[in-house]
Amino acid sequence: MLIEFTVENFRSFKEKQTFSLLASKDKDLIEQNSFKINKYDLLKTAIIYGANASGKSTLFMALTSLLEFSVLSGPRKQKGDPINISPFMLDVKTQDKPSFFEIIFMIADKNSTTIRYRYGIKLDKKHVIEEYLFAVNKTKEVNLFDRIEQSIKTNKTYFPESENFSTKIVRDNASYLSVCAQNNGEISGKIIKYFKQISVTSGIDTPPFITMERINRGEDLNRITKFLQFADIQVQGLKKQTIPVTFDIPDPDLAEFFKKKFPDAQNEQISYAHNLYDGEEKKDFWYFPEEFESLGTRKLFYYAGIILPVLDKGGVLFIDEFDSSLHPLIVENIIKLFNDKRFNKNNAQLIVSCQSVSLMTNKLFRRDQIWLCEKDKYGASEIYSLMDFEDLVRKDANFNKNYLAGKYGAVPNIDVIRLQMEK
């Protein structure tokens, strides 16, 4: 379960910014939209709004950068390989400074006791500058390891796996956490496994093969059909077919070469069933290939492969531009799936960026679930929730109306745009 994520000096985030799924003391929708783990009330869903180029996507990229480096830098990087980090470039003072990430989360140990961890790392394009891991033991936070460049101090009592190998083998461009996991560390391995289960994707280019792989592993097509009916109630079913590859490419000679080289090449595709009528009498089903379906129906087919597994097993799912090609009511009902205990039995968490302002209501979200992202005049992004205002936003306020009126910030400055156009 995710509690908080912090980023500093990464792309458009200059100052330290923290996104939190820790519920406030507000009691509105607390039963529906949150769950309790130990002493924490955590939110099941959150939605992020902001103007184009405000930094919403950068938040998703920052989390991806942390997860990829902490998981993969040990096994995949070689000595001297650069680190894919981009600091805030619009201030000369930050261009050569390191980026910082911290994530606070909870996972169960082998005794099914849920433990809170805090992992942080500071790094530049060449090496790790700082890295640490803390765990809450009962009520006290204990340091498991602390790294300053290549000097690594470990707590052998609470992090015994540190004795599995010498810290001298840890490269300066690799996370100590990933190296510990490589060497069969129990705690580090459990954390790496959790990081791999945090999914970050985009609603613009969600790949369909994920859903096809899930179908090949036995996913019930009827269940996916019901999910698609959020968008199109006329879809009556799905059928998986294997069809020959035609190699329909502009170069006829190249097409002929591929046909001879791969005469038995085949593709799997999904066909969508619709009722076939004779007048007003239903006769059978007619199956259409994917290209005949609406973008919304196809998008939900793609989403089925990432949303259904998270609802089944629990986990954390981030989707940027979530509402791309989807009606606001479809988006609303998917969010309601995560807030509903009947469908979300394992406390999965869904965090999305969105432009559908109609969803910004106190009927669907608490104030601590609605986040806003905007840039200041220096090009630096800031992220904040409706709970962060000094003059507290009223819980019964008309959130979407006030947002569009500019009361919460994070909207395009139309007057500036008009002025630029006139120039």
MOTA-V711155 format. One record per residue. N is the residue number from 0. D_LAST is the distance of its C-alpha to the last C-alpha in Angstrom with 1 decimal. Layout:
# MOTA-V711155
n=N d_last=D_LAST
n=N d_last=D_LAST
This chain:
# MOTA-V711155
n=0 d_last=50.4
n=1 d_last=47.1
n=2 d_last=46.7
n=3 d_last=43.7
n=4 d_last=41.3
n=5 d_last=39.6
n=6 d_last=37.1
n=7 d_last=35.8
n=8 d_last=33.7
n=9 d_last=33.1
n=10 d_last=29.7
n=11 d_last=27.2
n=12 d_last=30.2
n=13 d_last=30.6
n=14 d_last=32.9
n=15 d_last=35.9
n=16 d_last=35.2
n=17 d_last=38.1
n=18 d_last=38.2
n=19 d_last=41.5
n=20 d_last=43.7
n=21 d_last=46.1
n=22 d_last=46.5
n=23 d_last=46.3
n=24 d_last=49.1
n=25 d_last=47.6
n=26 d_last=50.1
n=27 d_last=47.9
n=28 d_last=48.4
n=29 d_last=50.2
n=30 d_last=52.9
n=31 d_last=50.7
n=32 d_last=47.8
n=33 d_last=49.6
n=34 d_last=52.7
n=35 d_last=55.0
n=36 d_last=56.1
n=37 d_last=58.4
n=38 d_last=56.9
n=39 d_last=53.3
n=40 d_last=51.5
n=41 d_last=48.9
n=42 d_last=46.3
n=43 d_last=46.5
n=44 d_last=42.9
n=45 d_last=39.4
n=46 d_last=36.0
n=47 d_last=32.7
n=48 d_last=29.3
n=49 d_last=25.8
n=50 d_last=22.2
n=51 d_last=21.7
n=52 d_last=22.0
n=53 d_last=23.5
n=54 d_last=26.8
n=55 d_last=29.1
n=56 d_last=30.0
n=57 d_last=30.5
n=58 d_last=33.2
n=59 d_last=35.0
n=60 d_last=34.7
n=61 d_last=36.0
n=62 d_last=39.1
n=63 d_last=39.6
n=64 d_last=39.6
n=65 d_last=42.1
n=66 d_last=44.4
n=67 d_last=44.3
n=68 d_last=45.1
n=69 d_last=47.7
n=70 d_last=49.5
n=71 d_last=49.1
n=72 d_last=48.9
n=73 d_last=52.7
n=74 d_last=53.9
n=75 d_last=51.1
n=76 d_last=49.8
n=77 d_last=51.8
n=78 d_last=52.1
n=79 d_last=49.0
n=80 d_last=46.7
n=81 d_last=43.2
n=82 d_last=42.0
n=83 d_last=38.9
n=84 d_last=37.0
n=85 d_last=33.3
n=86 d_last=32.7
n=87 d_last=29.5
n=88 d_last=27.7
n=89 d_last=24.8
n=90 d_last=27.4
n=91 d_last=29.7
n=92 d_last=32.5
n=93 d_last=32.6
n=94 d_last=32.2
n=95 d_last=35.9
n=96 d_last=37.2
n=97 d_last=39.0
n=98 d_last=37.9
n=99 d_last=40.0
n=100 d_last=41.1
n=101 d_last=43.7
n=102 d_last=45.2
n=103 d_last=47.7
n=104 d_last=49.8
n=105 d_last=53.2
n=106 d_last=55.7
n=107 d_last=59.3
n=108 d_last=62.0
n=109 d_last=65.2
n=110 d_last=66.9
n=111 d_last=64.0
n=112 d_last=63.0
n=113 d_last=59.3
n=114 d_last=58.0
n=115 d_last=54.7
n=116 d_last=53.2
n=117 d_last=50.4
n=118 d_last=49.2
n=119 d_last=46.7
n=120 d_last=45.6
n=121 d_last=43.5
n=122 d_last=42.7
n=123 d_last=40.6
n=124 d_last=40.3
n=125 d_last=43.8
n=126 d_last=46.1
n=127 d_last=46.9
n=128 d_last=46.8
n=129 d_last=48.1
n=130 d_last=49.5
n=131 d_last=51.6
n=132 d_last=53.2
n=133 d_last=54.7
n=134 d_last=56.7
n=135 d_last=58.0
n=136 d_last=61.7
n=137 d_last=62.9
n=138 d_last=61.0
n=139 d_last=60.2
n=140 d_last=57.5
n=141 d_last=59.1
n=142 d_last=57.6
n=143 d_last=58.6
n=144 d_last=57.1
n=145 d_last=54.9
n=146 d_last=53.4
n=147 d_last=52.0
n=148 d_last=51.1
n=149 d_last=54.5
n=150 d_last=56.6
n=151 d_last=57.4
n=152 d_last=59.5
n=153 d_last=60.9
n=154 d_last=62.9
n=155 d_last=65.9
n=156 d_last=67.1
n=157 d_last=64.2
n=158 d_last=62.7
n=159 d_last=65.9
n=160 d_last=64.3
n=161 d_last=63.0
n=162 d_last=66.5
n=163 d_last=66.3
n=164 d_last=64.9
n=165 d_last=64.0
n=166 d_last=60.5
n=167 d_last=60.7
n=168 d_last=59.8
n=169 d_last=56.3
n=170 d_last=53.7
n=171 d_last=50.9
n=172 d_last=48.3
n=173 d_last=50.1
n=174 d_last=50.4
n=175 d_last=53.8
n=176 d_last=53.7
n=177 d_last=53.5
n=178 d_last=56.3
n=179 d_last=58.5
n=180 d_last=58.0
n=181 d_last=58.9
n=182 d_last=62.1
n=183 d_last=63.1
n=184 d_last=61.9
n=185 d_last=62.5
n=186 d_last=59.8
n=187 d_last=57.2
n=188 d_last=58.0
n=189 d_last=57.6
n=190 d_last=54.1
n=191 d_last=53.0
n=192 d_last=54.2
n=193 d_last=52.2
n=194 d_last=49.0
n=195 d_last=49.5
n=196 d_last=49.7
n=197 d_last=46.2
n=198 d_last=44.1
n=199 d_last=40.3
n=200 d_last=38.6
n=201 d_last=35.5
n=202 d_last=35.4
n=203 d_last=33.3
n=204 d_last=35.9
n=205 d_last=39.2
n=206 d_last=41.9
n=207 d_last=44.6
n=208 d_last=47.4
n=209 d_last=47.8
n=210 d_last=49.0
n=211 d_last=51.2
n=212 d_last=52.8
n=213 d_last=53.5
n=214 d_last=55.1
n=215 d_last=57.2
n=216 d_last=58.4
n=217 d_last=59.7
n=218 d_last=57.0
n=219 d_last=58.1
n=220 d_last=56.1
n=221 d_last=56.8
n=222 d_last=55.0
n=223 d_last=51.9
n=224 d_last=52.2
n=225 d_last=52.2
n=226 d_last=49.1
n=227 d_last=47.3
n=228 d_last=48.4
n=229 d_last=45.7
n=230 d_last=43.4
n=231 d_last=45.8
n=232 d_last=49.2
n=233 d_last=50.2
n=234 d_last=50.7
n=235 d_last=54.4
n=236 d_last=55.0
n=237 d_last=54.3
n=238 d_last=56.3
n=239 d_last=56.1
n=240 d_last=56.9
n=241 d_last=57.5
n=242 d_last=56.5
n=243 d_last=56.9
n=244 d_last=53.9
n=245 d_last=53.2
n=246 d_last=51.0
n=247 d_last=48.7
n=248 d_last=46.6
n=249 d_last=45.3
n=250 d_last=47.8
n=251 d_last=51.3
n=252 d_last=53.3
n=253 d_last=51.6
n=254 d_last=52.2
n=255 d_last=55.8
n=256 d_last=56.2
n=257 d_last=55.0
n=258 d_last=57.3
n=259 d_last=60.3
n=260 d_last=59.3
n=261 d_last=58.7
n=262 d_last=60.8
n=263 d_last=61.2
n=264 d_last=57.6
n=265 d_last=56.6
n=266 d_last=53.7
n=267 d_last=53.8
n=268 d_last=51.7
n=269 d_last=51.6
n=270 d_last=52.1
n=271 d_last=51.3
n=272 d_last=54.0
n=273 d_last=53.4
n=274 d_last=56.1
n=275 d_last=57.6
n=276 d_last=59.0
n=277 d_last=61.5
n=278 d_last=60.3
n=279 d_last=60.4
n=280 d_last=62.8
n=281 d_last=61.5
n=282 d_last=63.2
n=283 d_last=61.7
n=284 d_last=58.5
n=285 d_last=56.0
n=286 d_last=54.2
n=287 d_last=50.7
n=288 d_last=49.2
n=289 d_last=46.1
n=290 d_last=43.6
n=291 d_last=44.7
n=292 d_last=43.7
n=293 d_last=40.5
n=294 d_last=38.1
n=295 d_last=39.1
n=296 d_last=42.8
n=297 d_last=42.3
n=298 d_last=40.2
n=299 d_last=43.0
n=300 d_last=45.5
n=301 d_last=43.6
n=302 d_last=43.4
n=303 d_last=47.1
n=304 d_last=48.0
n=305 d_last=46.3
n=306 d_last=46.6
n=307 d_last=50.3
n=308 d_last=51.7
n=309 d_last=49.9
n=310 d_last=51.3
n=311 d_last=54.7
n=312 d_last=55.1
n=313 d_last=52.6
n=314 d_last=49.9
n=315 d_last=46.2
n=316 d_last=43.5
n=317 d_last=39.8
n=318 d_last=37.5
n=319 d_last=33.8
n=320 d_last=31.7
n=321 d_last=35.0
n=322 d_last=33.9
n=323 d_last=32.5
n=324 d_last=34.0
n=325 d_last=36.1
n=326 d_last=36.4
n=327 d_last=36.1
n=328 d_last=39.8
n=329 d_last=40.8
n=330 d_last=39.0
n=331 d_last=40.6
n=332 d_last=44.0
n=333 d_last=43.8
n=334 d_last=43.0
n=335 d_last=45.9
n=336 d_last=48.2
n=337 d_last=47.5
n=338 d_last=48.1
n=339 d_last=51.4
n=340 d_last=54.6
n=341 d_last=56.2
n=342 d_last=53.8
n=343 d_last=52.7
n=344 d_last=56.2
n=345 d_last=55.3
n=346 d_last=52.4
n=347 d_last=49.6
n=348 d_last=46.2
n=349 d_last=42.9
n=350 d_last=39.5
n=351 d_last=36.4
n=352 d_last=32.7
n=353 d_last=31.4
n=354 d_last=28.6
n=355 d_last=31.1
n=356 d_last=30.6
n=357 d_last=33.6
n=358 d_last=35.8
n=359 d_last=34.8
n=360 d_last=37.8
n=361 d_last=40.8
n=362 d_last=43.1
n=363 d_last=42.2
n=364 d_last=41.1
n=365 d_last=42.1
n=366 d_last=39.5
n=367 d_last=40.4
n=368 d_last=39.7
n=369 d_last=36.0
n=370 d_last=33.8
n=371 d_last=30.1
n=372 d_last=28.0
n=373 d_last=24.7
n=374 d_last=22.9
n=375 d_last=22.4
n=376 d_last=19.6
n=377 d_last=21.7
n=378 d_last=21.7
n=379 d_last=25.3
n=380 d_last=26.7
n=381 d_last=29.0
n=382 d_last=31.4
n=383 d_last=33.3
n=384 d_last=35.3
n=385 d_last=35.6
n=386 d_last=38.7
n=387 d_last=36.9
n=388 d_last=35.3
n=389 d_last=37.0
n=390 d_last=37.1
n=391 d_last=38.8
n=392 d_last=37.3
n=393 d_last=40.0
n=394 d_last=41.8
n=395 d_last=41.7
n=396 d_last=38.0
n=397 d_last=35.8
n=398 d_last=34.1
n=399 d_last=31.7
n=400 d_last=30.6
n=401 d_last=30.1
n=402 d_last=28.2
n=403 d_last=25.7
n=404 d_last=25.4
n=405 d_last=24.3
n=406 d_last=27.6
n=407 d_last=28.5
n=408 d_last=25.1
n=409 d_last=24.4
n=410 d_last=21.9
n=411 d_last=18.3
n=412 d_last=15.8
n=413 d_last=14.3
n=414 d_last=12.5
n=415 d_last=10.7
n=416 d_last=10.0
n=417 d_last=8.7
n=418 d_last=6.4
n=419 d_last=5.1
n=420 d_last=5.4
n=421 d_last=3.8
n=422 d_last=0.0
